[in-house]
Amino acid sequence: MAEPTALNATIPASTPFVGPERLMREHGLASLVRLGANESAFGPSPHALAAMRAAAEEVWQYGDPDAFALREALMCRHGCAFEEICIGSGIDDLMGLTVRAFLPEGGLALASRGTYPTFAYHVRGYGGHLEEVPYRSDGTPDLDALARAAARLRPRVLYLANPDNPSGAFVPLAEIERFRATLPEQTLLLLDEAYADFVPHGDLPAFAPDDGVVRTRTFSKAYGMAGARIGYAITSRRIVAAFEKVRLQYGVNRIAQAGALASLDDEDHLRAVVAETARGREEYAALARDLGIRALPSHTNFVCIDCGSVGAAEDVLRALLRRGIWIRKPAAPPLDRCVRVTVGTAAQRAAFAQGMRAVFAELPV
Ligand SMILES: *Cc1c(COP(=O)(O)O)cnc(C)c1O
């Protein structure tokens, strides 16, 4: 019998994301209000849609393995060099490349306990060892504790999402720069900026080549193209060269490349999505106040709502699902008392609000 490798055999089976499609099958639901994956129900820019429709006609062709046009556009947009950009099929893919290229088997990685789960998934999958630091009691990433742990453990890769998922918290520019400066020489900072588009441009660090930092961005969130699977990393030439040796040459499909490129031309659409998202966050915060609970401050397209206890958060999740509303909840303390809901369209938000009011009228929370 063919045997998986010793490493593979040690990996526990896990499902970091149970998809809404499975939930619908298992619960016999014909439709679901999708507010669990921070997708953008506002959809892609009409420019991107037109470009993707046109590219569908050419889908018999492989995509450009260099993603030349898209990298050129990103180079102009971010003021970095062409060779400092790597395109991947989403940040999840680029995270895997980072771990694969920089974390040796048995090597140590560091992250906040309960943060976005794909990093831990790749660390396990490539045979690394993950050390975790708890969030602060207010649910924000604890940069001081991460810096102390990094100084002590000297991890090969340190993962930080900013803005963070699931808290929605944003660490200001000066603090990030201070943090980066404290990291040991051999530590690579994987700075996941999936939600950067929801933050004012001036609040983010400028792009400067740094052999100690990989920054990742995506078209899945503000650009509304999660199903297309496309994102990018900006880092140093040296690190991109390491990624180039092992990345899947045809992993980023042709339709996604065309859509991503066209979406960069539509600033108006992006601005409208970001503005409507800010309004939606306010609505959710007001809803929480009405229900006598609290929404955490968010700089993203989702809001964490503190239900008071883990049990209450689980009850809310289940009761909403029975009503056909899909959200998620953070798994680790202190945020496991919260539910996390995506800012959707006005209609989705209304459905969520109605669901929450009904659930809170019924539940002993
Ligand atoms: C959604 C999300 C991702 C996934 O991005 P893709 O480009 O769709 O793979 C990565 N990181 C964080 C923090 C996210 O919330």
PDBQT file of the ligand as one rigid body, heavy atoms in Angstrom, charges set to zero:
ROOT
HETATM    1  C1  LIG A 401      -9.779  36.639   4.119  1.00  0.00    +0.000 C 
HETATM    2  C2  LIG A 401      -8.396  36.629   4.654  1.00  0.00    +0.000 A 
HETATM    3  C3  LIG A 401      -7.360  36.071   3.925  1.00  0.00    +0.000 A 
HETATM    4  C4  LIG A 401      -7.606  35.274   2.669  1.00  0.00    +0.000 C 
HETATM    5  O1  LIG A 401      -7.253  35.945   1.571  1.00  0.00    +0.000 OA
HETATM    6  P1  LIG A 401      -7.303  35.225   0.158  1.00  0.00    +0.000 P 
HETATM    7  O2  LIG A 401      -6.578  36.181  -0.680  1.00  0.00    +0.000 OA
HETATM    8  O3  LIG A 401      -8.751  35.070  -0.201  1.00  0.00    +0.000 OA
HETATM    9  O4  LIG A 401      -6.612  33.910   0.282  1.00  0.00    +0.000 OA
HETATM   10  C5  LIG A 401      -6.076  36.183   4.418  1.00  0.00    +0.000 A 
HETATM   11  N1  LIG A 401      -5.837  36.792   5.586  1.00  0.00    +0.000 NA
HETATM   12  C6  LIG A 401      -6.816  37.310   6.332  1.00  0.00    +0.000 A 
HETATM   13  C7  LIG A 401      -6.484  37.981   7.616  1.00  0.00    +0.000 C 
HETATM   14  C8  LIG A 401      -8.132  37.228   5.900  1.00  0.00    +0.000 A 
HETATM   15  O5  LIG A 401      -9.114  37.677   6.673  1.00  0.00    +0.000 OA
ENDROOT
TORSDOF 0
